Amino acid sequence: MKRSAFEKGILSKVIQREKRFEEQFREKEQFREKTIQRKAIQRELVHDWRKK
């Protein structure tokens, strides 16, 4: 089944959009994990500081 140039153009745009969406999602996930780690570290530091 051959696709017309129009169909190929639309498909490439859709694929590019999907890739961009996946990259953004991955970046958000990484940012959230880093934030969670940072908060955990801060909590530990405050806890240690209060112990002293």
PQR file of N, CA, C, O and H, with PARSE charges and radii, in Angstrom:
ATOM      1  N   MET A   1       0.858  -1.200   0.000 -0.4000 1.5000
ATOM      2  CA  MET A   1       0.000   0.000   0.000 -0.0000 2.0000
ATOM      3  C   MET A   1       0.893   1.249   0.000  0.5500 1.7000
ATOM      4  O   MET A   1       1.649   1.491   0.942 -0.5500 1.4000
ATOM      5  N   LYS A   2       0.790   2.009  -1.046 -0.4000 1.5000
ATOM      6  CA  LYS A   2       1.610   3.230  -1.145 -0.0000 2.0000
ATOM      7  C   LYS A   2       0.873   4.391  -0.509  0.5500 1.7000
ATOM      8  O   LYS A   2      -0.348   4.510  -0.610 -0.5500 1.4000
ATOM      9  H   LYS A   2       0.177   1.813  -1.810  0.4000 1.0000
ATOM     10  N   ARG A   3       1.637   5.236   0.143 -0.4000 1.5000
ATOM     11  CA  ARG A   3       1.044   6.418   0.754 -0.0000 2.0000
ATOM     12  C   ARG A   3       1.373   7.633  -0.098  0.5500 1.7000
ATOM     13  O   ARG A   3       2.444   7.723  -0.699 -0.5500 1.4000
ATOM     14  H   ARG A   3       2.629   5.139   0.226  0.4000 1.0000
ATOM     15  N   SER A   4       0.446   8.545  -0.136 -0.4000 1.5000
ATOM     16  CA  SER A   4       0.694   9.782  -0.880 -0.0000 2.0000
ATOM     17  C   SER A   4       1.641  10.670  -0.079  0.5500 1.7000
ATOM     18  O   SER A   4       1.843  10.466   1.118 -0.5500 1.4000
ATOM     19  H   SER A   4      -0.424   8.472   0.352  0.4000 1.0000
ATOM     20  N   ALA A   5       2.210  11.647  -0.754 -0.4000 1.5000
ATOM     21  CA  ALA A   5       3.126  12.576  -0.081 -0.0000 2.0000
ATOM     22  C   ALA A   5       2.388  13.280   1.057  0.5500 1.7000
ATOM     23  O   ALA A   5       2.968  13.543   2.111 -0.5500 1.4000
ATOM     24  H   ALA A   5       2.046  11.813  -1.726  0.4000 1.0000
ATOM     25  N   PHE A   6       1.107  13.585   0.838 -0.4000 1.5000
ATOM     26  CA  PHE A   6       0.296  14.254   1.862 -0.0000 2.0000
ATOM     27  C   PHE A   6       0.205  13.380   3.113  0.5500 1.7000
ATOM     28  O   PHE A   6       0.418  13.856   4.227 -0.5500 1.4000
ATOM     29  H   PHE A   6       0.636  13.372  -0.018  0.4000 1.0000
ATOM     30  N   GLU A   7      -0.115  12.086   2.918 -0.4000 1.5000
ATOM     31  CA  GLU A   7      -0.219  11.166   4.052 -0.0000 2.0000
ATOM     32  C   GLU A   7       1.120  11.031   4.776  0.5500 1.7000
ATOM     33  O   GLU A   7       1.170  11.014   6.006 -0.5500 1.4000
ATOM     34  H   GLU A   7      -0.288  11.699   2.013  0.4000 1.0000
ATOM     35  N   LYS A   8       2.198  10.936   4.007 -0.4000 1.5000
ATOM     36  CA  LYS A   8       3.528  10.809   4.607 -0.0000 2.0000
ATOM     37  C   LYS A   8       3.850  12.050   5.444  0.5500 1.7000
ATOM     38  O   LYS A   8       4.416  11.943   6.533 -0.5500 1.4000
ATOM     39  H   LYS A   8       2.158  10.950   3.008  0.4000 1.0000
ATOM     40  N   GLY A   9       3.487  13.220   4.931 -0.4000 1.5000
ATOM     41  CA  GLY A   9       3.729  14.458   5.669 -0.0000 2.0000
ATOM     42  C   GLY A   9       2.993  14.472   6.988  0.5500 1.7000
ATOM     43  O   GLY A   9       3.549  14.832   8.026 -0.5500 1.4000
ATOM     44  H   GLY A   9       3.028  13.308   4.047  0.4000 1.0000
ATOM     45  N   ILE A  10       1.724  14.073   6.933 -0.4000 1.5000
ATOM     46  CA  ILE A  10       0.920  14.048   8.163 -0.0000 2.0000
ATOM     47  C   ILE A  10       1.500  13.035   9.141  0.5500 1.7000
ATOM     48  O   ILE A  10       1.615  13.308  10.336 -0.5500 1.4000
ATOM     49  H   ILE A  10       1.273  13.781   6.090  0.4000 1.0000
ATOM     50  N   LEU A  11       1.866  11.857   8.623 -0.4000 1.5000
ATOM     51  CA  LEU A  11       2.418  10.825   9.503 -0.0000 2.0000
ATOM     52  C   LEU A  11       3.708  11.296  10.168  0.5500 1.7000
ATOM     53  O   LEU A  11       3.911  11.081  11.363 -0.5500 1.4000
ATOM     54  H   LEU A  11       1.773  11.635   7.652  0.4000 1.0000
ATOM     55  N   SER A  12       4.570  11.934   9.397 -0.4000 1.5000
ATOM     56  CA  SER A  12       5.841  12.387   9.985 -0.0000 2.0000
ATOM     57  C   SER A  12       5.577  13.439  11.058  0.5500 1.7000
ATOM     58  O   SER A  12       6.253  13.463  12.087 -0.5500 1.4000
ATOM     59  H   SER A  12       4.404  12.109   8.426  0.4000 1.0000
ATOM     60  N   LYS A  13       4.594  14.309  10.819 -0.4000 1.5000
ATOM     61  CA  LYS A  13       4.267  15.321  11.834 -0.0000 2.0000
ATOM     62  C   LYS A  13       3.735  14.661  13.102  0.5500 1.7000
ATOM     63  O   LYS A  13       4.104  15.040  14.214 -0.5500 1.4000
ATOM     64  H   LYS A  13       4.045  14.290   9.983  0.4000 1.0000
ATOM     65  N   VAL A  14       2.868  13.674  12.923 -0.4000 1.5000
ATOM     66  CA  VAL A  14       2.298  12.978  14.085 -0.0000 2.0000
ATOM     67  C   VAL A  14       3.403  12.273  14.867  0.5500 1.7000
ATOM     68  O   VAL A  14       3.434  12.319  16.096 -0.5500 1.4000
ATOM     69  H   VAL A  14       2.569  13.366  12.020  0.4000 1.0000
ATOM     70  N   ILE A  15       4.309  11.620  14.137 -0.4000 1.5000
ATOM     71  CA  ILE A  15       5.401  10.898  14.794 -0.0000 2.0000
ATOM     72  C   ILE A  15       6.301  11.872  15.546  0.5500 1.7000
ATOM     73  O   ILE A  15       6.704  11.599  16.677 -0.5500 1.4000
ATOM     74  H   ILE A  15       4.284  11.583  13.138  0.4000 1.0000
ATOM     75  N   GLN A  16       6.619  13.017  14.919 -0.4000 1.5000
ATOM     76  CA  GLN A  16       7.452  14.019  15.592 -0.0000 2.0000
ATOM     77  C   GLN A  16       6.777  14.518  16.865  0.5500 1.7000
ATOM     78  O   GLN A  16       7.421  14.686  17.901 -0.5500 1.4000
ATOM     79  H   GLN A  16       6.291  13.239  14.001  0.4000 1.0000
ATOM     80  N   ARG A  17       5.470  14.750  16.771 -0.4000 1.5000
ATOM     81  CA  ARG A  17       4.733  15.234  17.940 -0.0000 2.0000
ATOM     82  C   ARG A  17       4.782  14.197  19.062  0.5500 1.7000
ATOM     83  O   ARG A  17       4.970  14.539  20.230 -0.5500 1.4000
ATOM     84  H   ARG A  17       4.946  14.614  15.930  0.4000 1.0000
ATOM     85  N   GLU A  18       4.607  12.907  18.688 -0.4000 1.5000
ATOM     86  CA  GLU A  18       4.668  11.834  19.683 -0.0000 2.0000
ATOM     87  C   GLU A  18       6.029  11.810  20.363  0.5500 1.7000
ATOM     88  O   GLU A  18       6.112  11.701  21.586 -0.5500 1.4000
ATOM     89  H   GLU A  18       4.454  12.629  17.739  0.4000 1.0000
ATOM     90  N   LYS A  19       7.094  11.909  19.578 -0.4000 1.5000
ATOM     91  CA  LYS A  19       8.446  11.877  20.150 -0.0000 2.0000
ATOM     92  C   LYS A  19       8.650  13.046  21.101  0.5500 1.7000
ATOM     93  O   LYS A  19       9.201  12.881  22.189 -0.5500 1.4000
ATOM     94  H   LYS A  19       7.027  11.997  18.584  0.4000 1.0000
ATOM     95  N   ARG A  20       8.198  14.243  20.681 -0.4000 1.5000
ATOM     96  CA  ARG A  20       8.339  15.423  21.530 -0.0000 2.0000
ATOM     97  C   ARG A  20       7.585  15.225  22.835  0.5500 1.7000
ATOM     98  O   ARG A  20       8.086  15.563  23.908 -0.5500 1.4000
ATOM     99  H   ARG A  20       7.751  14.376  19.797  0.4000 1.0000
ATOM    100  N   PHE A  21       6.363  14.670  22.738 -0.4000 1.5000
ATOM    101  CA  PHE A  21       5.545  14.444  23.918 -0.0000 2.0000
ATOM    102  C   PHE A  21       6.248  13.476  24.872  0.5500 1.7000
ATOM    103  O   PHE A  21       6.274  13.693  26.083 -0.5500 1.4000
ATOM    104  H   PHE A  21       5.957  14.396  21.867  0.4000 1.0000
ATOM    105  N   GLU A  22       6.822  12.395  24.304 -0.4000 1.5000
ATOM    106  CA  GLU A  22       7.521  11.419  25.139 -0.0000 2.0000
ATOM    107  C   GLU A  22       8.729  12.054  25.823  0.5500 1.7000
ATOM    108  O   GLU A  22       8.983  11.792  26.998 -0.5500 1.4000
ATOM    109  H   GLU A  22       6.801  12.218  23.320  0.4000 1.0000
ATOM    110  N   GLU A  23       9.472  12.887  25.097 -0.4000 1.5000
ATOM    111  CA  GLU A  23      10.638  13.553  25.683 -0.0000 2.0000
ATOM    112  C   GLU A  23      10.210  14.465  26.829  0.5500 1.7000
ATOM    113  O   GLU A  23      10.832  14.464  27.892 -0.5500 1.4000
ATOM    114  H   GLU A  23       9.265  13.100  24.142  0.4000 1.0000
ATOM    115  N   GLN A  24       9.151  15.243  26.614 -0.4000 1.5000
ATOM    116  CA  GLN A  24       8.672  16.148  27.661 -0.0000 2.0000
ATOM    117  C   GLN A  24       8.239  15.349  28.882  0.5500 1.7000
ATOM    118  O   GLN A  24       8.523  15.729  30.018 -0.5500 1.4000
ATOM    119  H   GLN A  24       8.646  15.245  25.751  0.4000 1.0000
ATOM    120  N   PHE A  25       7.542  14.228  28.636 -0.4000 1.5000
ATOM    121  CA  PHE A  25       7.072  13.401  29.743 -0.0000 2.0000
ATOM    122  C   PHE A  25       8.257  12.875  30.540  0.5500 1.7000
ATOM    123  O   PHE A  25       8.250  12.896  31.771 -0.5500 1.4000
ATOM    124  H   PHE A  25       7.311  13.919  27.714  0.4000 1.0000
ATOM    125  N   ARG A  26       9.291  12.395  29.812 -0.4000 1.5000
ATOM    126  CA  ARG A  26      10.480  11.856  30.472 -0.0000 2.0000
ATOM    127  C   ARG A  26      11.168  12.946  31.297  0.5500 1.7000
ATOM    128  O   ARG A  26      11.611  12.697  32.418 -0.5500 1.4000
ATOM    129  H   ARG A  26       9.297  12.378  28.812  0.4000 1.0000
ATOM    130  N   GLU A  27      11.255  14.157  30.732 -0.4000 1.5000
ATOM    131  CA  GLU A  27      11.884  15.267  31.452 -0.0000 2.0000
ATOM    132  C   GLU A  27      11.110  15.590  32.733  0.5500 1.7000
ATOM    133  O   GLU A  27      11.703  15.832  33.784 -0.5500 1.4000
ATOM    134  H   GLU A  27      10.896  14.359  29.821  0.4000 1.0000
ATOM    135  N   LYS A  28       9.772  15.590  32.627 -0.4000 1.5000
ATOM    136  CA  LYS A  28       8.953  15.874  33.811 -0.0000 2.0000
ATOM    137  C   LYS A  28       9.163  14.805  34.875  0.5500 1.7000
ATOM    138  O   LYS A  28       9.260  15.113  36.063 -0.5500 1.4000
ATOM    139  H   LYS A  28       9.291  15.394  31.773  0.4000 1.0000
ATOM    140  N   GLU A  29       9.233  13.541  34.444 -0.4000 1.5000
ATOM    141  CA  GLU A  29       9.449  12.449  35.390 -0.0000 2.0000
ATOM    142  C   GLU A  29      10.786  12.614  36.104  0.5500 1.7000
ATOM    143  O   GLU A  29      10.864  12.485  37.325 -0.5500 1.4000
ATOM    144  H   GLU A  29       9.154  13.291  33.479  0.4000 1.0000
ATOM    145  N   GLN A  30      11.838  12.900  35.336 -0.4000 1.5000
ATOM    146  CA  GLN A  30      13.167  13.070  35.929 -0.0000 2.0000
ATOM    147  C   GLN A  30      13.164  14.239  36.915  0.5500 1.7000
ATOM    148  O   GLN A  30      13.737  14.151  38.001 -0.5500 1.4000
ATOM    149  H   GLN A  30      11.774  13.005  34.343  0.4000 1.0000
ATOM    150  N   PHE A  31      12.512  15.328  36.523 -0.4000 1.5000
ATOM    151  CA  PHE A  31      12.453  16.497  37.396 -0.0000 2.0000
ATOM    152  C   PHE A  31      11.742  16.141  38.700  0.5500 1.7000
ATOM    153  O   PHE A  31      12.179  16.533  39.783 -0.5500 1.4000
ATOM    154  H   PHE A  31      12.046  15.399  35.641  0.4000 1.0000
ATOM    155  N   ARG A  32      10.627  15.384  38.583 -0.4000 1.5000
ATOM    156  CA  ARG A  32       9.865  15.009  39.779 -0.0000 2.0000
ATOM    157  C   ARG A  32      10.708  14.117  40.690  0.5500 1.7000
ATOM    158  O   ARG A  32      10.700  14.278  41.911 -0.5500 1.4000
ATOM    159  H   ARG A  32      10.272  15.066  37.704  0.4000 1.0000
ATOM    160  N   GLU A  33      11.443  13.167  40.078 -0.4000 1.5000
ATOM    161  CA  GLU A  33      12.291  12.290  40.896 -0.0000 2.0000
ATOM    162  C   GLU A  33      13.371  13.091  41.609  0.5500 1.7000
ATOM    163  O   GLU A  33      13.644  12.856  42.786 -0.5500 1.4000
ATOM    164  H   GLU A  33      11.450  13.036  39.087  0.4000 1.0000
ATOM    165  N   LYS A  34      13.986  14.036  40.901 -0.4000 1.5000
ATOM    166  CA  LYS A  34      15.026  14.865  41.517 -0.0000 2.0000
ATOM    167  C   LYS A  34      14.436  15.685  42.663  0.5500 1.7000
ATOM    168  O   LYS A  34      15.051  15.819  43.721 -0.5500 1.4000
ATOM    169  H   LYS A  34      13.764  14.227  39.944  0.4000 1.0000
ATOM    170  N   THR A  35      13.246  16.228  42.444 -0.4000 1.5000
ATOM    171  CA  THR A  35      12.596  17.043  43.481 -0.0000 2.0000
ATOM    172  C   THR A  35      12.316  16.187  44.711  0.5500 1.7000
ATOM    173  O   THR A  35      12.549  16.615  45.842 -0.5500 1.4000
ATOM    174  H   THR A  35      12.747  16.119  41.584  0.4000 1.0000
ATOM    175  N   ILE A  36      11.814  14.973  44.481 -0.4000 1.5000
ATOM    176  CA  ILE A  36      11.519  14.081  45.610 -0.0000 2.0000
ATOM    177  C   ILE A  36      12.795  13.770  46.377  0.5500 1.7000
ATOM    178  O   ILE A  36      12.808  13.792  47.608 -0.5500 1.4000
ATOM    179  H   ILE A  36      11.625  14.626  43.562  0.4000 1.0000
ATOM    180  N   GLN A  37      13.880  13.476  45.637 -0.4000 1.5000
ATOM    181  CA  GLN A  37      15.161  13.181  46.292 -0.0000 2.0000
ATOM    182  C   GLN A  37      15.635  14.383  47.096  0.5500 1.7000
ATOM    183  O   GLN A  37      16.092  14.240  48.230 -0.5500 1.4000
ATOM    184  H   GLN A  37      13.869  13.458  44.637  0.4000 1.0000
ATOM    185  N   ARG A  38      15.522  15.580  46.496 -0.4000 1.5000
ATOM    186  CA  ARG A  38      15.977  16.800  47.165 -0.0000 2.0000
ATOM    187  C   ARG A  38      15.193  16.998  48.469  0.5500 1.7000
ATOM    188  O   ARG A  38      15.772  17.325  49.505 -0.5500 1.4000
ATOM    189  H   ARG A  38      15.151  15.696  45.574  0.4000 1.0000
ATOM    190  N   LYS A  39      13.869  16.797  48.405 -0.4000 1.5000
ATOM    191  CA  LYS A  39      13.052  16.985  49.608 -0.0000 2.0000
ATOM    192  C   LYS A  39      13.421  15.963  50.682  0.5500 1.7000
ATOM    193  O   LYS A  39      13.449  16.281  51.870 -0.5500 1.4000
ATOM    194  H   LYS A  39      13.399  16.532  47.563  0.4000 1.0000
ATOM    195  N   ALA A  40      13.701  14.740  50.254 -0.4000 1.5000
ATOM    196  CA  ALA A  40      14.073  13.695  51.209 -0.0000 2.0000
ATOM    197  C   ALA A  40      15.384  14.059  51.899  0.5500 1.7000
ATOM    198  O   ALA A  40      15.527  13.892  53.110 -0.5500 1.4000
ATOM    199  H   ALA A  40      13.678  14.481  49.288  0.4000 1.0000
ATOM    200  N   ILE A  41      16.329  14.554  51.122 -0.4000 1.5000
ATOM    201  CA  ILE A  41      17.624  14.953  51.690 -0.0000 2.0000
ATOM    202  C   ILE A  41      17.430  16.100  52.677  0.5500 1.7000
ATOM    203  O   ILE A  41      18.013  16.095  53.762 -0.5500 1.4000
ATOM    204  H   ILE A  41      16.212  14.690  50.138  0.4000 1.0000
ATOM    205  N   GLN A  42      16.618  17.076  52.304 -0.4000 1.5000
ATOM    206  CA  GLN A  42      16.364  18.214  53.199 -0.0000 2.0000
ATOM    207  C   GLN A  42      15.726  17.732  54.497  0.5500 1.7000
ATOM    208  O   GLN A  42      16.075  18.199  55.581 -0.5500 1.4000
ATOM    209  H   GLN A  42      16.145  17.080  51.423  0.4000 1.0000
ATOM    210  N   ARG A  43      14.787  16.791  54.375 -0.4000 1.5000
ATOM    211  CA  ARG A  43      14.115  16.272  55.565 -0.0000 2.0000
ATOM    212  C   ARG A  43      15.130  15.602  56.488  0.5500 1.7000
ATOM    213  O   ARG A  43      15.106  15.797  57.704 -0.5500 1.4000
ATOM    214  H   ARG A  43      14.504  16.412  53.494  0.4000 1.0000
ATOM    215  N   GLU A  44      16.028  14.804  55.887 -0.4000 1.5000
ATOM    216  CA  GLU A  44      17.051  14.130  56.691 -0.0000 2.0000
ATOM    217  C   GLU A  44      17.957  15.158  57.379  0.5500 1.7000
ATOM    218  O   GLU A  44      18.284  15.011  58.556 -0.5500 1.4000
ATOM    219  H   GLU A  44      16.048  14.646  54.899  0.4000 1.0000
ATOM    220  N   LEU A  45      18.359  16.195  56.644 -0.4000 1.5000
ATOM    221  CA  LEU A  45      19.236  17.216  57.216 -0.0000 2.0000
ATOM    222  C   LEU A  45      18.561  17.908  58.389  0.5500 1.7000
ATOM    223  O   LEU A  45      19.178  18.110  59.435 -0.5500 1.4000
ATOM    224  H   LEU A  45      18.093  16.315  55.687  0.4000 1.0000
ATOM    225  N   VAL A  46      17.302  18.268  58.217 -0.4000 1.5000
ATOM    226  CA  VAL A  46      16.567  18.951  59.298 -0.0000 2.0000
ATOM    227  C   VAL A  46      16.443  18.018  60.485  0.5500 1.7000
ATOM    228  O   VAL A  46      16.591  18.433  61.634 -0.5500 1.4000
ATOM    229  H   VAL A  46      16.801  18.104  57.368  0.4000 1.0000
ATOM    230  N   HIS A  47      16.168  16.748  60.198 -0.4000 1.5000
ATOM    231  CA  HIS A  47      16.016  15.769  61.281 -0.0000 2.0000
ATOM    232  C   HIS A  47      17.330  15.643  62.058  0.5500 1.7000
ATOM    233  O   HIS A  47      17.333  15.645  63.289 -0.5500 1.4000
ATOM    234  H   HIS A  47      16.047  16.410  59.264  0.4000 1.0000
ATOM    235  N   ASP A  48      18.453  15.534  61.324 -0.4000 1.5000
ATOM    236  CA  ASP A  48      19.767  15.426  61.971 -0.0000 2.0000
ATOM    237  C   ASP A  48      20.070  16.683  62.785  0.5500 1.7000
ATOM    238  O   ASP A  48      20.587  16.615  63.901 -0.5500 1.4000
ATOM    239  H   ASP A  48      18.450  15.533  60.324  0.4000 1.0000
ATOM    240  N   TRP A  49      19.735  17.830  62.197 -0.4000 1.5000
ATOM    241  CA  TRP A  49      20.006  19.106  62.844 -0.0000 2.0000
ATOM    242  C   TRP A  49      19.227  19.219  64.155  0.5500 1.7000
ATOM    243  O   TRP A  49      19.750  19.727  65.148 -0.5500 1.4000
ATOM    244  H   TRP A  49      19.315  17.885  61.291  0.4000 1.0000
ATOM    245  N   ARG A  50      17.976  18.746  64.160 -0.4000 1.5000
ATOM    246  CA  ARG A  50      17.153  18.835  65.370 -0.0000 2.0000
ATOM    247  C   ARG A  50      17.638  17.885  66.454  0.5500 1.7000
ATOM    248  O   ARG A  50      17.479  18.157  67.644 -0.5500 1.4000
ATOM    249  H   ARG A  50      17.552  18.333  63.354  0.4000 1.0000
ATOM    250  N   LYS A  51      18.240  16.753  66.034 -0.4000 1.5000
ATOM    251  CA  LYS A  51      18.747  15.779  67.005 -0.0000 2.0000
ATOM    252  C   LYS A  51      19.852  16.381  67.865  0.5500 1.7000
ATOM    253  O   LYS A  51      19.946  16.097  69.059 -0.5500 1.4000
ATOM    254  H   LYS A  51      18.369  16.532  65.067  0.4000 1.0000
ATOM    255  N   LYS A  52      20.686  17.212  67.251 -0.4000 1.5000
ATOM    256  CA  LYS A  52      21.879  17.733  67.938 -0.0000 2.0000
ATOM    257  C   LYS A  52      21.554  18.696  69.059  0.5500 1.7000
ATOM    258  O   LYS A  52      22.460  19.206  69.718 -0.5500 1.4000
ATOM    259  H   LYS A  52      20.610  17.443  66.281  0.4000 1.0000
TER
END
